[in-house]
Amino acid sequence: MNMKQLLCVTLIFFAFVATTAQDKPLDMKMDFEEYDPPSSLVVEEHHLTKSKFPFIDIHNHQGNMNSGDLGVLIKDMDKLNMTVMVNLSGRGFGGSNDHLEKSMANINKNFPKRFVLFTNISFTDIDKPDWTARTVQQLETDVKLGAKGLKIYKTLGMFAKDSKGRRVHVDDPRIDAVWDKCGELGIPVLIHAADPKQFWQPIDKNNERWLELKLHPGRRHDTDSVKWETIIAEQHKMFRKHPKTKFIDAHLGWYGSDLKKLGQLLDQMPNVYTEIGAVIAELGRQPRAAKIFLTKYQDRVLFGKDSWVPEEYETYFRVLETEDEYFPYHKRYHAFWRMYGIGLPDEILKKIYYKNALNLLPGMDKGLFPK
């Protein structure tokens, strides 16, 4: 065999080995939720355990303020630089007068400037003739007691029914007097209507929230008789009907993935504000669009977190304050994508962190915050 033939055979051999190696299948198999490789990017990282400015968390839930040690909460709040926590579950998860009264007494005795309570209402017997008058009276009493707002759970529009089994609409006229009374009393209404739109969509490979719905099947609404669009339309109709009442549309109104539409809605309804609780991942995956939106609507957006998990606040601080690149969300089933920091300027940060909330909540001590 001459040199030319030897070289040819050698090349054929290596080509065969390379092809065989490429065709060899991987023995390892894994499900989608298991595949979560760490990034190999070498970029600047800023793990912020404390916000740059003191902040008001407009969207928090605490179920034991009636009897719990508030000092424990204060320690965790101070570590985060949270000056004021707004507990939207003022009546507890059972909705009792006793819970609200004892919670307010606990706050006033120990940390009167650090906690704010919102009250809640029940729609259980809405078709009784005295429901409207009774609920308005309760609202007035709760505000005199110290409540600074009204929180409406997603029960309204989704699960609340009258005695005949009919769904109570968000814009039900029997509730009109309640919304108007909030306007008269000068307290905001923070309302959570519906859930992410994807919860109503088919649970298949095209659903962006597939992993969450697989892990939490109770969140599925794809077979519900009432559609997402119906609930949201009722909510917007109600906002427009009560222009003298200030509404905080929770979770970016579920339009975090369509900021242009959210901006149009805010333009149409000047009495509506919004907050970022549980939707920071939507802003983090579109940092340029988010910065444009938050700059334009800097007076209409508030800071909120929703679930009380102190170590998760870092994600919010990092998205709002830094220009970090390609970092993960703290719950992969909420957001399997990576995020980027928006890098907001100080004046906008101050508005989102505390100034906008101070303008909405009555009787707040503004001396707790920088000007």
C-alpha positions, 0 to 999 in steps of 0.5 A: 500500500502506497502513501496515498492509499494509506492516507485515504484509508486513514481518513475513511477510518476517522470519518467512520469513527466520528460518524459512529460517535455522533450517532450514538444516542445518549443513555440519559433521559430527563423530563422538561422540568428536570432540565435546568442547566446553570448558565456558563456566561461570565457576566456581572452579578448583583445579588441584592438582599436589600433595596436601594431605597426604603419601600412599601409592599402594597401587596402582602398577606399575613394571616396571624396579625391578630395574635402573632409577634410582629417583632419577628416580621419587623426583623425580616422587613428591616433586612429587606429595607421594607418600611411599611407592609400592607396586609391585604388580608385584614380580616384574616382568611376567615373574614371576621370582625374580631380578626380585624379588630385584634390585628389593628390593636396589635399593630397600634400597640407595637408598630403603628407606623410599620403596618397597614391593613386593608379590609375585605368584604364577603359576597356570600349573601349578596342577593339579600335585600340588605346586603349593600347597605350592610356592606357599606356600613361595615366598610365605614366602620372598618375605616374608622377602626384604621383600615386604609383600603379594600382588598377584593379577592379573585373570588369575585367574578370567578367563584362567588355565587348568589343563593340561586347559583348564579355567578356574581359579576365583577360589575354587579350593580349591587356592589356599586355603592361599595365602590363609590363609598371607597371613593368618598372615604378616600381609600383605594381598592386593590382588586385581583380579578381572574388569573393569568390568561394561559390558565384558560388556554389548552394545556399543551405544548403551546401553553407558556404556563404548562409546567405550572399547570402540570404541577398545580392542576387546581389552577386550570380554568380551561374547562370553566364556563366563564372565560378570561376575557369576560371577567377582565371586561367586567372589571374594566367596565366597573373601573370606568363606571366609578371614576372617583374611586382609585383602583389598584389593578393587581398583578399588572392586570394580567397584561404584563406580557402586553405592556402596550395594551396595559398602557392603553388601558391606563390612558383610558382609565386615569383612576386605575393604578397597578402593581408588580406582585408575582409578575416581575418575571414578565418585566424581567424578560423584556427589559427595554420595553419594561423600562419604556413602560415604567418610565411613561407610567412611573406615577401609576405603578406600585411595588408589591410582592404577594407571597411572603417569602423574604429571600425572593425579594432579591429577584425584584430588587435585581430586576428593578435596580441592576442591569444584570443579564440572563439570570433565573427567576426564583420559581422555575414553574412560574418562569422557565426563561431567564431575566435581565435587569431594567436599571431604573433611575433613582427617581423612578425607583423612589416612585415605585418603591414608596412615593406612589403608595404614599399618594394613594394610602390615606394618613401615612407618615411621609417622614419615614421616607426620603423626599 
